[in-house]
Amino acid sequence: MYSNKLAEAFAKASETDKVELAHFLANNLDDAEHAHDSARVREYVAAFDRFAAPKNGERF
C-alpha cells in the first residue's frame, strides 16, 4: 500500500493519462521552445514513473 496518494495514482495511471498530463504541464509550465518538444514530454512521463516507483515498504 502506498503512503503517498499521488505516487499511487501515477502507478495506476495509463500511459495515455500520463502523456496527457505531461503535455498539459509542458504547455503550461515550459517556455514556448520546450513546450512542444516530444523529448520534454517523455522526460515528464519518465519522472512520473520514477515518482510512482515503490519506496521502502510500499507494494503494488
Residue frames as a rotation matrix with the C-alpha (Angstrom) as fourth column:
MET 1
0.581 0.814 0.000 0.00
0.814 -0.581 0.000 0.00
0.000 0.000 -1.000 0.00
TYR 2
-0.232 -0.632 0.739 1.25
0.612 -0.686 -0.394 3.44
0.756 0.361 0.546 -0.87
SER 3
-0.127 0.150 -0.980 1.62
0.881 -0.437 -0.181 6.11
-0.456 -0.887 -0.077 1.75
ASN 4
-0.701 -0.154 -0.696 1.71
-0.135 -0.930 0.342 8.75
-0.700 0.334 0.631 -0.98
LYS 5
0.215 0.922 0.321 -1.61
0.281 0.257 -0.925 9.02
-0.935 0.289 -0.204 -2.83
LEU 6
0.551 -0.072 -0.831 -0.06
-0.704 -0.574 -0.417 10.89
-0.448 0.815 -0.367 -5.75
ALA 7
-0.587 -0.802 -0.110 2.52
-0.768 0.509 0.388 8.12
-0.255 0.313 -0.915 -6.27
GLU 8
-0.518 0.492 0.700 -0.29
0.197 0.865 -0.462 5.58
-0.832 -0.101 -0.545 -6.11
ALA 9
0.564 0.766 -0.309 -2.28
-0.092 -0.313 -0.945 7.50
-0.821 0.561 -0.106 -8.73
PHE 10
0.158 -0.593 -0.790 0.75
-0.967 -0.256 -0.001 7.62
-0.202 0.764 -0.613 -11.06
ALA 11
-0.779 -0.470 0.415 1.33
-0.427 0.882 0.199 3.89
-0.460 -0.022 -0.888 -10.56
LYS 12
-0.257 0.792 0.554 -2.27
0.422 0.608 -0.673 3.15
-0.870 0.061 -0.490 -11.56
ALA 13
0.306 0.401 -0.863 -2.48
-0.464 -0.729 -0.503 5.70
-0.831 0.555 -0.037 -14.40
SER 14
0.712 -0.044 0.701 -2.39
0.580 0.600 -0.551 4.57
-0.397 0.798 0.453 -18.01
GLU 15
-0.426 -0.896 0.123 0.45
0.778 -0.293 0.556 5.70
-0.462 0.333 0.822 -20.26
THR 16
-0.199 0.447 0.872 -2.11
0.742 -0.512 0.432 7.77
0.640 0.733 -0.230 -22.18
ASP 17
0.828 0.530 -0.184 -3.14
0.502 -0.554 0.664 9.58
0.250 -0.643 -0.724 -19.00
LYS 18
0.326 -0.793 -0.515 0.48
0.595 -0.251 0.764 10.28
-0.735 -0.556 0.389 -18.09
VAL 19
-0.574 -0.514 0.637 1.25
0.816 -0.302 0.492 11.58
-0.061 0.803 0.593 -21.58
GLU 20
0.252 0.757 0.602 -1.82
0.669 -0.586 0.457 13.82
0.699 0.288 -0.655 -21.48
LEU 21
0.879 0.017 -0.476 -0.71
0.419 -0.502 0.757 15.27
-0.226 -0.865 -0.448 -18.14
ALA 22
-0.099 -0.994 -0.056 2.85
0.730 -0.111 0.675 15.68
-0.676 0.026 0.736 -19.45
HIS 23
-0.383 0.038 0.923 1.57
0.813 -0.460 0.357 17.64
0.439 0.887 0.145 -22.46
PHE 24
0.707 0.696 0.128 -0.53
0.515 -0.630 0.581 19.82
0.485 -0.345 -0.803 -20.16
LEU 25
0.633 -0.534 -0.560 2.48
0.472 -0.307 0.826 20.56
-0.613 -0.788 0.057 -17.95
ALA 26
-0.400 -0.821 0.407 4.74
0.833 -0.139 0.536 21.25
-0.384 0.553 0.740 -20.92
ASN 27
-0.134 0.430 0.893 2.21
0.748 -0.548 0.375 23.63
0.650 0.718 -0.248 -22.44
ASN 28
0.773 0.589 0.236 1.61
0.275 -0.647 0.712 25.47
0.572 -0.485 -0.662 -19.17
LEU 29
0.839 -0.481 -0.253 4.98
0.201 -0.158 0.967 25.43
-0.505 -0.862 -0.036 -17.43
ASP 30
-0.068 -0.929 0.365 7.68
0.799 0.168 0.577 25.28
-0.597 0.331 0.731 -20.09
ASP 31
-0.260 -0.074 -0.963 8.72
-0.365 -0.915 0.170 28.11
-0.894 0.396 0.211 -22.34
ALA 32
0.625 0.639 -0.448 7.50
-0.616 0.051 -0.786 28.00
-0.479 0.768 0.425 -25.93
GLU 33
-0.073 -0.756 -0.650 10.73
-0.959 0.233 -0.163 26.41
0.275 0.611 -0.742 -27.15
HIS 34
-0.926 -0.363 0.104 10.30
-0.376 0.859 -0.347 23.33
0.036 -0.360 -0.932 -24.94
ALA 35
-0.291 0.898 0.331 6.50
-0.715 0.025 -0.699 23.14
-0.636 -0.440 0.634 -24.74
HIS 36
0.713 0.615 -0.338 6.06
-0.668 0.446 -0.596 21.13
-0.216 0.650 0.728 -27.95
ASP 37
-0.256 -0.898 -0.357 9.28
-0.904 0.353 -0.242 19.13
0.343 0.261 -0.902 -27.64
SER 38
0.641 0.565 -0.519 8.42
-0.397 0.823 0.406 15.41
0.656 -0.054 0.752 -27.58
ALA 39
-0.225 -0.787 -0.574 11.64
0.347 0.486 -0.803 14.67
0.911 -0.379 0.164 -25.68
ARG 40
-0.783 -0.014 0.622 10.48
-0.484 -0.614 -0.623 17.03
0.391 -0.789 0.474 -22.94
VAL 41
0.276 0.953 0.126 7.14
-0.900 0.210 0.382 15.22
0.338 -0.219 0.916 -22.70
ARG 42
0.475 -0.180 -0.861 8.96
0.084 0.984 -0.160 11.87
0.876 0.004 0.482 -22.44
GLU 43
-0.662 -0.747 0.058 11.08
0.073 -0.142 -0.987 13.33
0.746 -0.649 0.149 -19.63
TYR 44
-0.385 0.616 0.688 7.93
-0.897 -0.425 -0.121 14.25
0.218 -0.664 0.716 -17.72
VAL 45
0.642 0.661 -0.389 6.43
-0.572 0.751 0.330 10.78
0.510 0.011 0.860 -18.17
ALA 46
0.040 -0.723 -0.690 9.69
0.292 0.668 -0.684 9.19
0.956 -0.174 0.238 -17.01
ALA 47
-0.797 -0.300 0.524 9.63
-0.339 -0.496 -0.800 11.44
0.499 -0.815 0.294 -13.94
PHE 48
0.164 0.923 0.349 6.06
-0.951 0.055 0.304 10.32
0.262 -0.382 0.887 -13.18
ASP 49
0.648 0.055 -0.760 7.19
-0.106 0.994 -0.018 6.69
0.755 0.092 0.650 -13.40
ARG 50
-0.450 -0.863 -0.230 10.16
0.235 0.134 -0.963 7.30
0.862 -0.487 0.142 -11.10
PHE 51
-0.603 0.291 0.743 7.89
-0.729 -0.579 -0.365 9.08
0.324 -0.761 0.561 -8.61
ALA 52
0.451 0.892 0.002 5.45
-0.848 0.428 0.311 6.16
0.277 -0.142 0.950 -8.69
ALA 53
-0.090 -0.542 -0.835 8.15
-0.145 0.837 -0.528 3.54
0.985 0.074 -0.153 -8.09
PRO 54
0.780 0.444 -0.442 7.64
0.312 0.337 0.888 1.78
0.543 -0.830 0.125 -4.75
LYS 55
0.085 -0.707 0.703 9.56
-0.703 -0.542 -0.461 3.26
0.706 -0.455 -0.542 -1.84
ASN 56
-0.866 -0.499 -0.020 10.67
-0.319 0.584 -0.746 1.45
0.384 -0.640 -0.665 1.32
GLY 57
-0.845 0.490 0.213 7.97
0.060 0.483 -0.873 -0.92
-0.531 -0.725 -0.438 2.44
GLU 58
-0.046 0.864 -0.501 5.47
-0.758 -0.357 -0.546 0.02
-0.651 0.354 0.671 -0.28
ARG 59
-0.679 -0.069 0.730 3.97
0.303 0.880 0.365 -2.61
-0.668 0.469 -0.577 -2.56
PHE 60
-0.808 0.471 -0.353 1.96
-0.543 -0.366 0.756 -2.52
0.226 0.803 0.551 -5.74
